[in-house]
């Protein structure tokens, strides 16, 4: 049984999350032997041992944030899956942290745009 290098099956995607809310950045990989997944933020390896951090890697390989914090957590994330036969890197995903007001305001603006657009086309 030769073994296979890792392949990313599920990539993380861009997310905008209100401050202090939870979020999960997905990463799932396959390989033989099963690959180990590590995460990078802004090109630097993330240390999970940081006690101030409210994030951890789930058994699936996804990165879970209990509560996102604006300055600490916003950035560009990617996961890398490694085994003895090679490695695979995910796409980059940007995590933006919005204040509650900004997040609510942008949702209302979007709803109003869609609503007004629909009204203007019915006349």
BADOKE-867062 format. One record per residue (C-alpha): y, z, x. Coordinates in steps of 0.5 Angstrom, whole numbers, padded with zeros to 4 digits. Example, Ala and Ser with C-alpha at 12.3 -4.5 7.8 and 13.67 -1.06 7.14 Angstrom:
2
<c2=-0009 c3=0016 c1=0025>
<c2=-0002 c3=0014 c1=0027>
END
This chain:
123
<c2=0000 c3=0000 c1=0000>
<c2=0006 c3=-0003 c1=0004>
<c2=0012 c3=0001 c1=0000>
<c2=0018 c3=-0002 c1=-0003>
<c2=0026 c3=-0001 c1=-0001>
<c2=0030 c3=0002 c1=-0006>
<c2=0033 c3=-0002 c1=-0012>
<c2=0039 c3=0000 c1=-0016>
<c2=0037 c3=0000 c1=-0023>
<c2=0043 c3=0003 c1=-0026>
<c2=0050 c3=0003 c1=-0023>
<c2=0056 c3=0008 c1=-0025>
<c2=0062 c3=0005 c1=-0028>
<c2=0069 c3=0006 c1=-0029>
<c2=0071 c3=0012 c1=-0033>
<c2=0077 c3=0016 c1=-0035>
<c2=0076 c3=0023 c1=-0037>
<c2=0081 c3=0029 c1=-0040>
<c2=0082 c3=0034 c1=-0035>
<c2=0077 c3=0040 c1=-0035>
<c2=0072 c3=0036 c1=-0039>
<c2=0065 c3=0034 c1=-0037>
<c2=0063 c3=0027 c1=-0034>
<c2=0057 c3=0024 c1=-0031>
<c2=0057 c3=0018 c1=-0027>
<c2=0050 c3=0014 c1=-0027>
<c2=0046 c3=0012 c1=-0021>
<c2=0038 c3=0011 c1=-0022>
<c2=0034 c3=0007 c1=-0017>
<c2=0027 c3=0005 c1=-0016>
<c2=0023 c3=0004 c1=-0009>
<c2=0016 c3=0006 c1=-0006>
<c2=0017 c3=0012 c1=-0004>
<c2=0022 c3=0014 c1=-0009>
<c2=0029 c3=0014 c1=-0006>
<c2=0033 c3=0020 c1=-0004>
<c2=0040 c3=0019 c1=-0008>
<c2=0047 c3=0021 c1=-0004>
<c2=0054 c3=0020 c1=-0007>
<c2=0060 c3=0018 c1=-0003>
<c2=0067 c3=0019 c1=-0006>
<c2=0073 c3=0015 c1=-0003>
<c2=0068 c3=0012 c1=0003>
<c2=0066 c3=0020 c1=0005>
<c2=0059 c3=0023 c1=0004>
<c2=0060 c3=0028 c1=-0002>
<c2=0057 c3=0035 c1=0000>
<c2=0054 c3=0039 c1=-0006>
<c2=0054 c3=0045 c1=-0002>
<c2=0062 c3=0046 c1=-0004>
<c2=0062 c3=0052 c1=-0008>
<c2=0069 c3=0050 c1=-0011>
<c2=0066 c3=0044 c1=-0013>
<c2=0063 c3=0044 c1=-0021>
<c2=0059 c3=0038 c1=-0019>
<c2=0052 c3=0037 c1=-0018>
<c2=0046 c3=0031 c1=-0017>
<c2=0042 c3=0031 c1=-0023>
<c2=0034 c3=0030 c1=-0022>
<c2=0035 c3=0022 c1=-0024>
<c2=0040 c3=0021 c1=-0019>
<c2=0046 c3=0021 c1=-0023>
<c2=0053 c3=0025 c1=-0021>
<c2=0055 c3=0031 c1=-0026>
<c2=0061 c3=0034 c1=-0027>
<c2=0062 c3=0040 c1=-0031>
<c2=0069 c3=0040 c1=-0031>
<c2=0073 c3=0035 c1=-0028>
<c2=0079 c3=0037 c1=-0024>
<c2=0085 c3=0032 c1=-0023>
<c2=0086 c3=0032 c1=-0015>
<c2=0080 c3=0034 c1=-0013>
<c2=0075 c3=0029 c1=-0017>
<c2=0079 c3=0023 c1=-0018>
<c2=0077 c3=0017 c1=-0014>
<c2=0072 c3=0012 c1=-0012>
<c2=0065 c3=0013 c1=-0013>
<c2=0058 c3=0010 c1=-0010>
<c2=0051 c3=0012 c1=-0010>
<c2=0046 c3=0010 c1=-0004>
<c2=0039 c3=0010 c1=-0005>
<c2=0035 c3=0011 c1=0001>
<c2=0027 c3=0011 c1=0003>
<c2=0023 c3=0009 c1=0009>
<c2=0024 c3=0002 c1=0008>
<c2=0031 c3=0001 c1=0007>
<c2=0037 c3=0003 c1=0003>
<c2=0041 c3=0000 c1=-0003>
<c2=0048 c3=0001 c1=-0005>
<c2=0051 c3=0002 c1=-0012>
<c2=0057 c3=-0002 c1=-0015>
<c2=0064 c3=0002 c1=-0014>
<c2=0066 c3=0006 c1=-0020>
<c2=0073 c3=0009 c1=-0021>
<c2=0074 c3=0016 c1=-0024>
<c2=0081 c3=0017 c1=-0027>
<c2=0083 c3=0024 c1=-0029>
<c2=0088 c3=0024 c1=-0035>
<c2=0092 c3=0030 c1=-0038>
<c2=0090 c3=0032 c1=-0045>
<c2=0096 c3=0029 c1=-0047>
<c2=0096 c3=0022 c1=-0044>
<c2=0089 c3=0021 c1=-0046>
<c2=0090 c3=0023 c1=-0053>
<c2=0097 c3=0018 c1=-0053>
<c2=0093 c3=0012 c1=-0050>
<c2=0088 c3=0013 c1=-0055>
<c2=0093 c3=0013 c1=-0061>
<c2=0097 c3=0007 c1=-0057>
<c2=0090 c3=0003 c1=-0057>
<c2=0089 c3=0005 c1=-0065>
<c2=0096 c3=0003 c1=-0067>
<c2=0096 c3=-0004 c1=-0063>
<c2=0089 c3=-0006 c1=-0066>
<c2=0091 c3=-0004 c1=-0073>
<c2=0098 c3=-0007 c1=-0072>
<c2=0095 c3=-0013 c1=-0070>
<c2=0090 c3=-0013 c1=-0076>
<c2=0096 c3=-0013 c1=-0081>
<c2=0100 c3=-0018 c1=-0078>
<c2=0094 c3=-0023 c1=-0078>
<c2=0093 c3=-0022 c1=-0086>
<c2=0099 c3=-0024 c1=-0088>
END
